[in-house]
Amino acid sequence: MFNRRPKIILLIIFLIISVSITKISLGFSNKIYIIVEPKHEGEVVWMGSNIGIYRSNGNKYGVFDIKSFKILIPAKYKEINCSFSDNLIEVKYKDKYGFVDKKTGEEIVAPKYDYIDYSDNFENLVPVIVNNKRGLVSKITGREVLPIKYDYDSFLGAFSDYNGSYLVEIKLNRKVGLVNKNGIEIIKPIYDEIRGIGEGDIATVTVNGLFGFVDVKNGKTLIEPRYNYAGVFSEGSAPVVDGISWFFIDKSGKVVIKLPYDRTLMGFVDSFHEGLAAFGIGWNNPKWGFY
């Protein structure tokens, strides 16, 4: 009986010392601790299958191996985003952004981006910004899919092609083109505007105030920009203005319908929908009809 009390006291003292030198919380409860070297103090904020993220007492983030508790990357990151993708963790260091591999803890892209934008126009790609120029990075590998050379307002607008897939607008030196959801350049950025995509995935484009048509499937010019106005293709034709005259043309540029009014009177003509094309007579308070 007389020998138990010192043993109990020593056990309590040992537990108190063990807890007092340990500062890494599992993040579920402040009362749960694990014993590691005191130089790696901090709170665990995320754990994956192989690695974990901890926050130091200096409020910086680092990476450790969850099996050996070996520090893989010392606490140096100002911010982290563990939900960036299934493969990558977004990190911020000295006001630059990069990526850490979620499985290995390796810093596969050293922080170099000014900003990582988020876009609903892509599934596995994300726009990144350096010096007000934009590019695209894979959320799976961290690899740059499109170089960081496009204008700051790229990747903001999107069109739906005739199959329902999104094509995203890119701009280079204020000229406009399109990329698909995989970041492949479909239409080179050489146009002033892309006005819409019509039947057969034919885009209506403008250059120097003139309208033409481009095949979205291969990026080739279908009809050179030469019209004063053009709508989109629908039901085999598109409305155009050549000089002051309204026409409907087919995909070869051949006139299939010449309308009876010129543009001085007929202010607008829409594409055909279910066999009818709306038109407006007059510029102020026009009267509407169907052709």
Secondary structure as GFF3:
##gff-version 3
##sequence-region A 1 291
A	DSSP	alpha_helix	4	20	.	.	.	ID=ss1
A	DSSP	beta_strand	24	25	.	.	.	ID=ss2
A	DSSP	beta_strand	33	34	.	.	.	ID=ss3
A	DSSP	three_ten_helix	38	40	.	.	.	ID=ss4
A	DSSP	beta_strand	43	47	.	.	.	ID=ss5
A	DSSP	beta_strand	51	55	.	.	.	ID=ss6
A	DSSP	beta_strand	61	65	.	.	.	ID=ss7
A	DSSP	beta_strand	71	77	.	.	.	ID=ss8
A	DSSP	beta_strand	79	81	.	.	.	ID=ss9
A	DSSP	beta_strand	88	93	.	.	.	ID=ss10
A	DSSP	beta_strand	96	101	.	.	.	ID=ss11
A	DSSP	beta_strand	107	113	.	.	.	ID=ss12
A	DSSP	beta_strand	115	116	.	.	.	ID=ss13
A	DSSP	beta_strand	125	130	.	.	.	ID=ss14
A	DSSP	beta_strand	133	138	.	.	.	ID=ss15
A	DSSP	beta_strand	144	150	.	.	.	ID=ss16
A	DSSP	beta_strand	158	160	.	.	.	ID=ss17
A	DSSP	beta_strand	166	172	.	.	.	ID=ss18
A	DSSP	beta_strand	175	179	.	.	.	ID=ss19
A	DSSP	beta_strand	185	191	.	.	.	ID=ss20
A	DSSP	beta_strand	193	198	.	.	.	ID=ss21
A	DSSP	beta_strand	202	207	.	.	.	ID=ss22
A	DSSP	beta_strand	210	215	.	.	.	ID=ss23
A	DSSP	beta_strand	221	227	.	.	.	ID=ss24
A	DSSP	beta_strand	229	230	.	.	.	ID=ss25
A	DSSP	beta_strand	238	242	.	.	.	ID=ss26
A	DSSP	beta_strand	245	249	.	.	.	ID=ss27
A	DSSP	beta_strand	255	262	.	.	.	ID=ss28
A	DSSP	beta_strand	266	273	.	.	.	ID=ss29
A	DSSP	beta_strand	276	281	.	.	.	ID=ss30
A	DSSP	beta_strand	287	290	.	.	.	ID=ss31
###
